[in-house]
Amino acid sequence: MRWVLGSGNSGHSLTKRDRSVCFQALSCLVLTMALMVCLPLADAADVEEIRQLLLTGKYAECIQTADQAIQQRVFGEDWYLFKAEAEMQTGQYQAAFDTISNGLTRYAWSIRLRQAGIDPACFSEHVDQGKTWQAEISDIVSRAAWRYDGDAESLVALGKVAVATGADSRKVLETFYDRALKVAREHRGATLASGELALSKKDFAVAAEIFEEGVKSHPNDADLHFGLARSIETAQSRLAAHHLSESLRLNPRHTPALLYRAERAIDSEQYAEAGKLLDQVLEINPSHPQAWALHAVMAHLDNDLENEREFRGRALKPWSENPAVHWLIGKKLSQKYRFAEGADLQRSVLAISPGYQPARVQLAQDLLRLGQDEEGWRLNAAALKADAYDVQLFNMANLHDQLAKYTMVEADEFRVRMEANEATIYGADVLDLLRRAKQTLCLKYGLELNDVITVEIYADSNDFAVRAFGLPGAGGYLGVCFGKVVIANSPATQKQNPSNWQSVLWHEFCHVVTLEKTRNRMPRWLSEGISVYEERQAGGTWGQRMTPKSRKRILGGGLASVRDLSGTFLHPEKPGDLEFAYYQSSLLVEYLIEKYGLDSIKNIFVDLAAGLHVEDAIVRHTASLDQIDHEFHDYAIEMARRLAPDLDWEQYDLSAIKDDDDPDRLEHWMEDHPNSIQGLTMLSDQLVSRREFAKAKKFLHKMIELYPEQTGFESAYLMLASIHRELDETADERRVLEDYVGRTDDAKAALLRLIDLQTAASDWPGAARSVRRLLEVNPLLPQAQKARALVSEKLGDKDDAIQGLEAWLLMDPDDPADGHFRLAKLLHEKSDPRAKQHVLAALEFAPRFRDAQKLLLKIVREQPVQAEQNEKPQSESKADDAEAK
């Protein structure tokens, strides 16, 4: 087994002098090993007992017990390893270094002690000794690799050193961790190291599989539960929360789990809770760099520069060049949309430790989110070259290749990157929408925006997810704004139920305005709330409105406090939580504007940009958060009660009636509950299924009268329209659908049917309105572009008809011959020379197309023969004559 260490992620390197010292120190290793293996071994039960002290957080007891064994000269390197680990956990870095050094005086051959000593060496400012130990490990392995093939513990140690020094991760798995698991099938250390390696490369599926097996084999191991929690957080958030809690039950002093919770609290803007968790960590380890770094993050967010400097200093005190400190601070700032500040910190890390991979990866992401694409993609490629296993980097490289196929449409200060056909079909409409949004929102919020705004619209939802989060499969998001860079899902990604793409882009551009206005210093709830609120202001049907589900939540006490509202976006506990978080935030913004005026919001923005804490800014221009919570609670309840106030919203137990053989029993029940939405809906369903349409109409009309705002698949409008369609009552069906589509912004199926009815009735102005609404939902529907062309032709708008036909022909139409012919006819009427090209295309699809043949003859006859011969080669002119004949 030959292994060559990499250059090292921390930027360390070894001189020739270092290596000569290493060789001198190793001259007696083989003899020492031979003598040591003859000594009696420590009792296995004693080793397991001290391991449990360490794993359950009883660090002082672990140190004391291990020290007693060391003083009694009980054989085994484990005593030194356990003692040093417990000392590291409690911040006794110099003591841990001394423990390892003392252990090596007795077990000079130990690879495990050398590997375990690298961190204590760094954190006690003995970095050179750590480099020496790394070199010794490399030399030992290269000279006597066979000694460790059957030693799982040493194989794990070797793998950890290999990872730390930049060795290929896949080779580490195969060469060390997999081999260790072959030696000891359920080896805890190998399982934990393999899972952590997969996690570090964002390979969550593999990590989850490894940790699940580990938890089965070691159900009382806090580290394995913690690894599983992180692996499944996105896919199975509830189960992840269980395993996180389990890790802290098994080890209440598990600092990684406490820090993880603190990070989540910071992400959720629960800064007081984060502070409490960090204090728990500092009680265990007063010098913990990550805890002090997170304190520095919160101080920075609070614009407390003095404390931020102090906390950074404390984080760096054990190891002045620890690259993880500024990397972590920068990463957390970037997660708060402070990408420029985060990027500066990553650059500072790389200036000291050029090979520190986490900083390189984070900087690449930051630059791409700042719109600095060239440098960002170059850095991503360099990072991937250094670590080909990193899933995020690999995904980003594939995304870069996909984006190379996209096209760019530009106007004013906007750059829009789209799939080529989509750009042709509605790229101009995207630019027009962005111009309108800029004019409206910048004026409203007093922002002078002259910077270039980049918008990327992804035709593949996985590409969108990779751009947003580094990994595919993140569903539920329509768009993301990073500041001057906006990304969105194309309508092509939304299958049968697309959202209104114009509403989505308006929402995201509002983020551009508010983030720029506040210098990216906004709480999540305020940012999202304003964007949803502005959707409602911009379009009559755009944005979220009160629904039965939100009504039920509000009246059921489901409102979050202002302090807790941002957290509901990041960790929704059940379906519908995220959607309600958006709606509640928008309703809160609406309340603040109604109560205190738009100027209060604008003044809050000014204070946030100046670095004032959000609570202080809100209090200065509105009221205390407690008062706002109280007043908004009443406001929201009043708004909820206004939704169909005459309806009976109670949910009754109608299971016995529903399953009864007597079809009239529900009607009798309705006599006592005439306004029950539950009864009206159930009875209408039953009557329609029994084809008692006349009766059904009566109850559906009543539901519409009581609840005219109802939309969605269960809407009374749609059920009533289906009855009219069944009875061939087309005028009534059209009237009902017109009423329905005027209340929603994404009624694709209803709009398609309505357009058919309007065109059949030659209601061209009505059809034009419906086509425009349908194009707002999905301009990539062939039926929409075909209808657009027809309606525009009928209304005499030749330019729009041409655009509709051109778009339709890009979509693999059902009748391309007709499309090319109609387009040729319109182009000919405008004396556009492209007419001939399209009429020839029509004849290619349908050679006997008589009208196309006549149009071709007309085009040829009207062309000046000499001018045509001058414009193109003689052979092509002869070909045209032959085609005309």
C-alpha positions, 0 to 999 in steps of 0.5 A: 500500500503506497500512499502519498499525502496531498498538499494539505488543506490548511496550507502546511508544507514540509521542508527537507530539514523536516523530513530528515528530522523525521527519519532520525526520530524513526530509526528505533521504531521497529525495535520499540514496536517489537518490545511493546507487543510483548507487554500485557494488554489492558482489560477490554472492559476497562477500555470500553468503560472509559470510551463510554465516559467520553461518548456520554460527555463525562469528560472530567471523569474520562480524563481522571480515569485515563490518567490513572491508567497512564500513571499505573503504566497500563499498556495501550495507546487508547488511554492517551487517546481518550484523555487527549480527546476529553481535554480537547473537548474541554478546551485544554489544548496544551494539555492534550498536546502534552498527553499525545507527546507523552504517549509517543514517548512510550508508543513511538510507533503509534500512527493513531497518536500522531494523527490524534495529535495534529489538532492539539498541535495546531490549537496549542500553537505547535503547528510545526510539530503537527506537520512533523507528525504528518510527515512521520505518518507518511514515512511509516506507511511508505516503509511498512504499510503491511503492518496496518492492513489488519488494524482497523483503528490505524486504518481509520487514523490514516484515512483521517490524515489523508483527508486532512492533507487533500488526498482523493476522497474516493481513494480514502474511502476504498483504501482506508475506511472500506478496508477497516470495515472489512477488518471489523464489520461494525467498526464505529470509527470507520463508520463515523469517518466514512459518514463524515467524509460523505457529509463533507462532500454533500453526498447526503444520500450516501451519508444517510445510508452509512449513519443509518447502519451505524445507528443500528449497530451502535444505538447509544452513540451520540455521534452517529445519531448526530451524523444521521440528523445532518444527513436527512435534515432536508429529506426528512426534517422530523426524523432528523429532529428526533436524531438530533434530540437523541444525540443530546439525550445520550450526551447532553454535552455534545458540543457539535450538536449544541453548535448545530442547534445554535446555527439553526437558531441564527438562521431562524433569527432566534438570536437569544436562543442561539446565545444560550446554546453557545453559552452551554458550549462555552461552559464545556469549552471556554475556548471553543473557536466555533462558539466564539465565531458564531458569537462574532457573527451575531455581533456583526449582524447587530452592527456591534463592531467592538464585540465582533472584534473581541469575539473573533480574537477569542476564536483565534486565540488558541490557533491564530491562523485557524482557517475555519474561523473566518470561513465559518463567519463568512459562510454565515454572513453569506447565508444572511445574503451578505455575500460581499462581506462573506466573500471578503472573509473567504479571500482573507482565509485563502490569503493565509491558507491557499489550499483550504477547500471550504473557503474556496468552495464558499467563495465560488458560490459567493461570487456567482451570487454577486454576479461575478460569473467569470471568477466564480466559475473559474474558482469552482473549476479549480475547487473541483479539480482539487476534490472531484468527489464534492457533489456540490462542485460536480453539480455546479460544473454540470450546471456551467455546461448547461448554461453555456447552451443558454442565450442572453437577452439584454436591455437597459440594465437587465441581462436575462439568460434563458434557454434559446427557444424560450428566449425567442418565445417570451424573452421580450415579455420578461424584459418588459415585465422587469422594466415595469417592476423597476419603474414601479417599485424603485419609485415607490421605495425611493431607490435609484438602481443603476447596476446591472441585474442578472436574471436566469430562468431555468428550463430544468428544475434541477438546474435551478435547485443546483444554482440556488442550493448546490444540490438538485431536488429542492422542490417548492421554490419558484424563484430566488433573489441573491441581490443583483442576481435573480433565478427563477424556474421556467413555466416548463418546469411546472408541468400541469399546474404552473404558477404565474411567471410574471407574478413570480418575477415581480415578487423576486424583483421586489427583493432586489429593491428591498435588499438594495435599499437595506444593503441586504440587512433584512429579516426574512419575514419582512423581505418575503412579506413585502414581496408578496404584498407587492404582488397583490398591489401589482396584479388584480389576481396576483399574490396570496390571499385569505383561504379556508386553510389560512383562515382556520390557522389564524382563528385556531391560534396558528399565528407566529410572533414577529420574533419567531416569524422568520424561523417558520420559513427555514424549518417548516414542521408540516405541509402548509407551514411554509406557504402560511409563513409567506401569507402571514408575513404579507398580511403583517406588512399590509397591517403595518402599512395600513396602521403606520403608513408606507413611510414607516416601512421606508424609514425602517429600511433606512435604519436597517441599511445604517446597521440598526437592529431590526427590532430597534428600527421597527420600534422607532417607526411603529411600536414595540414588537409585543404591541405589534403582535397584540394588534396584528393578532386582532387584525388578522382575526378580523381579516379571517372572519371577513372571508365569507362571513355568512358561511358556516365554516364548522366541520361536522362529523358527517361520516354516517350520512355520507355512507348512508344508503338514503341519498336524501338524508344529507338534504334533510341535514342541510335544512338545519345547516343551510350555509354549511360549506362542508354540507354544500360541497358534499351535497353538490358532489353527490348530486352531480354524481347522481346527475341531478344537475338542476338540484346541484346548480341551486346549491352551487349558486348558493355557495358562490353567493356566500363565498365568491372568492373561492378558487382552486380545484374544489371551487363551486365555479368549476363544478358549475361550469362542468354542469353547464358543459355537460348540458351544452349550456355554452353561454352559461359555462362561458359566463361562469368561467369568465367570473372564475378566471377573474379571481385567480392568476393560474387557472390554466385549464379554465382559461384554455376552455374559456378561450375555446368558448370565446373563439367559438362565439367570435368574442375576439376581445374577450378571447384576447383578454383570456389569451393574455392571462394564459400567456402570463401563466405559461407562454410555452403552451402550444395552445396558448400561442396558437390561440394568440395568433388566431385572435390577433389575426381576427383583431387585425394585429398582424405583428402579434399574430406573427409572434404567436405563429413563430412561437407556436412553430417552435413547439412541435405543433400539431399542424406545422403546414398550417402554421407555416402557411398562415405565417407566410401569408401574414409576412407577405402582407407586410412585404417581408421576404421571409414569407417565401421561406415559410410557404416553402416549409408549408409545402414541404410538410404538405406538398398538395396544400393548394392554398400554399401553392397559390401563395407561392405563385403569388409571391414569385410573380410579385418579386422583381425577377432581376432584383431576385437574380441580383440578390442570390445565385443563379442556381437558386433562382432556377430552383425557385422557378422550378418550384413555382411551375 
